[in-house]
Amino acid sequence: METIDGKLVALDARWVFRELSGIGRYTLELLRQLGDLGGGWRFLVLVRDAERREFVEAAAGLGGRGNMEFAEVPFGPFALRGQWSVARLLRARGVAVYHSTNFMIPLPAFSRREPRAIRAVCNIHDLIPMVHPEFTPRALKTRFFPVYRALMHEIARRVDRVLTGSESAKRDIQRLLGVAESRIRVAADGVDARYVPGGEKPSARGGPKTILYVGRSDPYKNLPGLVAVVARLIEEGLPVRLRIAGPPDARYPAAAELAQRLNVAAHVEWLGYLDEAGLLRAYQEADVLALLSRYEGFGLPVLEAMACGTPVVCSNVASLPEVAGDAARLVAPDDLAGAVAALRHVLTDSAEAARLRAAGLARARAFTWRTTTAAVLQTYAEVLAS
């Protein structure tokens, strides 16, 4: 069995932007933990430029880490020049394992034929355009679906291991990409220790109850459905407001348009992108998190809200039941009456809210980035030994 001492892992952090996506946050959390748990491994962190290097180094707390170094690749993961530049870099530096925290890999570095000098690991967080193309009508992956599908199959053939966050996503990867179960490792996302309960909720001082949504506006997120639920609650006389935390997306205006038609726009607050401090505050101040998605590869906001002591109402589909367990109220994503009833119960019954708060805090403690990272490190060792 090959020793790991001194082996070099190239971790592709070109998915990290200043406005962090879910993949960017995953990458930073992984890097933060690798600095502590990396042991005998060495890490080469790929970034786009010096500015991004400074941001990643500071955000992940990598300053002074002797097992961490950076390499700047001034091209994106999909650019042809980037593909060849990274392939040459990996060979020149004697990299043992390349890890992309999203699905794209530098294809020229990884032949279809075995054995390969460099092992490849990549994360596939979800396959939404393949599972539900109707939920991503304006995404590039859907508009160029034959190219995306062919690319995903090609990547699946060339990587040694696929990392994903849930058993639900694993089943999709097996079914749609034909990846053998032995080549997929489920490593659930974690909750950062910064996510803790706050003080008194603003609603305790007599204001409206706050329903929080965290995420994008893509159709699979079912944000218009949540707006309809909020409108029904207001119609029934419950004083509520909906706060939406996530970057604006002009491609998907349906939720805002529906709020206008239902005369509840004044009860909907669009927060835009929030940094870590702002997001933590939003979770702590909310009376309930609502996530009525029709699909999720994992659904991290569910756990982050729970860690902040905020009750959760979420969908009963895809990965969400395995993430939420029995610590949330589960409803069918398009069951308007069911979602209205669940949210009304949580917002008006203090005993139910307290039950979900306690169950959620316990549930969130079971998901740590340290556990995620340990599984990733084990995966590196497995691919080198295979």
Long-range contacts (C-beta under 8 A, 24 or more apart in sequence): 1-385, 2-384, 2-385, 3-40, 4-39, 4-40, 4-41, 4-380, 4-381, 4-384, 5-40, 6-40, 6-42, 7-40, 7-41, 7-42, 7-96, 7-97, 7-380, 7-384, 8-41, 8-42, 8-43, 8-44, 8-93, 8-94, 8-95, 8-96, 8-97, 9-41, 9-42, 9-43, 9-44, 9-95, 9-96, 9-97, 9-98, 9-99, 9-380, 10-43, 10-44, 10-45, 10-46, 10-71, 10-89, 10-90, 10-93, 10-95, 10-97, 10-98, 10-99, 11-43, 11-44, 11-45, 11-46, 11-99, 11-101, 12-46, 12-77, 12-86, 12-98, 12-99, 12-100, 12-101, 12-102, 13-45, 13-46, 13-47, 13-52, 13-56, 13-101, 14-46, 14-47, 14-48, 14-52, 14-73, 14-76, 14-77, 15-77, 15-100, 15-101, 15-102, 16-47, 16-52, 16-55, 16-56, 16-59, 18-55, 19-247, 19-273, 22-125, 22-300, 23-101, 23-102, 23-123, 23-125, 25-300, 26-101, 26-123, 26-125, 26-189, 27-101, 28-56, 28-59, 28-60, 29-60, 29-190, 29-192, 29-369, 29-372, 30-101, 30-369, 30-372, 30-373, 30-376, 31-56, 31-60, 31-62, 31-68, 32-60, 32-61, 32-62, 32-369, 33-369, 33-370, 33-372, 33-373, 34-68, 34-373, 34-376, 34-377, 35-60, 35-61, 35-62, 35-65, 35-67, 35-68, 36-370, 37-370, 37-373, 37-374, 37-377, 38-67, 38-68, 38-377, 39-377, 41-67, 41-377, 41-380, 42-67, 42-69, 43-67, 43-68, 43-69, 44-69, 44-70, 44-71, 44-93, 44-95, 45-69, 45-70, 45-71, 46-70, 46-71, 46-73, 46-86, 46-89, 47-71, 47-72, 47-73, 48-72, 48-73, 48-74, 48-75, 48-76, 49-74, 77-102, 77-104, 77-106, 78-104, 82-106, 83-107, 83-108, 84-108, 90-118, 91-117, 91-118, 96-384, 97-121, 97-380, 97-383, 97-384, 99-376, 99-380, 103-152, 103-155, 104-155, 105-155, 105-158, 105-159, 107-154, 107-155, 107-158, 110-158, 110-159, 111-158, 112-157, 112-158, 116-160, 119-160, 119-380, 119-383, 119-384, 120-158, 120-159, 120-160, 120-161, 120-383, 121-159, 121-160, 121-161, 121-162, 121-163, 121-376, 121-379, 121-380, 121-383, 122-155, 122-159, 122-162, 122-163, 123-162, 123-163, 123-164, 124-152, 124-162, 124-163, 124-164, 124-169, 124-173, 124-177, 125-164, 125-165, 125-169, 125-297, 125-298, 126-169, 126-172, 126-295, 126-296, 126-297, 126-298, 127-152, 127-169, 127-172, 127-173, 127-176, 127-177, 128-220, 128-295, 128-297, 130-172, 130-176, 131-172, 131-176, 131-295, 132-220, 132-294, 132-295, 134-219, 135-218, 135-219, 135-220, 135-294, 135-295, 136-218, 136-219, 136-220, 137-219, 138-251, 138-252, 139-218, 152-177, 153-177, 153-178, 159-183, 160-383, 160-386, 161-185, 161-379, 161-382, 161-383, 163-187, 163-375, 163-376, 163-379, 164-297, 165-189, 165-297, 165-298, 165-319, 166-297, 166-298, 166-318, 166-319, 166-322, 166-323, 167-319, 167-322, 168-297, 168-318, 168-319, 168-322, 169-297, 169-298, 169-318, 169-319, 185-375, 185-378, 185-379, 187-371, 187-372, 187-375, 187-376, 187-379, 188-298, 188-323, 188-367, 188-371, 188-372, 189-298, 189-300, 189-303, 189-367, 189-369, 189-372, 190-367, 190-368, 190-369, 190-370, 190-371, 190-372, 191-300, 191-303, 191-304, 191-306, 191-307, 191-364, 191-367, 191-368, 191-369, 192-369, 194-276, 194-280, 195-280, 195-283, 195-304, 195-307, 195-308, 195-364, 196-307, 196-308, 196-309, 197-284, 197-308, 197-309, 197-361, 198-280, 198-281, 198-284, 198-285, 198-308, 198-309, 199-284, 201-285, 201-286, 201-287, 202-285, 203-287, 208-239, 208-240, 208-241, 208-267, 209-238, 209-239, 209-240, 209-241, 209-287, 209-288, 209-347, 210-240, 210-241, 210-243, 210-285, 210-286, 210-287, 210-288, 211-240, 211-241, 211-242, 211-243, 211-286, 211-287, 211-288, 211-289, 211-290, 211-343, 211-347, 212-242, 212-243, 212-245, 212-282, 212-283, 212-286, 212-288, 212-289, 212-290, 212-305, 212-310, 213-242, 213-243, 213-244, 213-245, 213-246, 213-289, 213-290, 213-291, 214-245, 214-246, 214-279, 214-282, 214-283, 214-289, 214-291, 214-301, 214-304, 214-305, 215-245, 215-246, 215-291, 215-293, 215-301, 216-246, 216-247, 216-249, 217-246, 217-248, 217-249, 217-251, 217-252, 217-255, 218-249, 218-252, 219-252, 219-254, 220-293, 220-294, 220-295, 221-293, 221-294, 222-292, 222-293, 222-294, 222-315, 222-333, 222-334, 223-252, 223-254, 223-255, 224-254, 224-255, 224-258, 225-292, 225-333, 225-334, 225-336, 225-339, 226-255, 226-290, 226-292, 226-339, 227-255, 227-258, 227-259, 227-262, 227-264, 227-268, 228-258, 228-262, 228-336, 229-290, 229-292, 229-336, 229-339, 229-340, 229-343, 230-264, 230-267, 230-268, 231-259, 231-262, 231-263, 231-264, 232-336, 232-340, 233-340, 233-343, 233-344, 233-347, 234-264, 234-267, 236-340, 236-344, 238-344, 238-347, 238-348, 240-267, 240-347, 241-267, 241-268, 241-269, 242-267, 242-268, 242-269, 243-269, 243-271, 243-282, 243-286, 244-268, 244-269, 244-270, 244-271, 245-271, 245-272, 245-273, 245-274, 245-278, 245-279, 245-282, 246-271, 246-272, 246-273, 247-272, 247-273, 248-272, 279-304, 280-308, 283-307, 283-308, 283-310, 284-308, 284-309, 284-310, 286-310, 287-311, 287-346, 287-347, 287-353, 288-312, 288-313, 288-343, 288-346, 288-347, 288-353, 289-313, 289-314, 290-314, 290-339, 290-343, 291-315, 291-320, 292-331, 292-333, 292-339, 293-317, 293-318, 293-320, 293-333, 294-318, 294-333, 294-334, 296-320, 296-323, 298-323, 299-323, 299-324, 302-328, 303-363, 303-364, 303-367, 304-364, 305-360, 306-360, 306-361, 306-363, 306-364, 307-360, 307-361, 307-364, 307-365, 309-357, 309-360, 309-361, 310-357, 310-360, 311-346, 311-352, 311-353, 311-356, 311-357, 311-360, 312-356, 312-360, 313-339, 313-342, 313-343, 313-346, 324-363, 325-363, 326-359, 327-356, 327-359, 327-360, 327-362, 327-363, 328-356, 328-360, 329-356
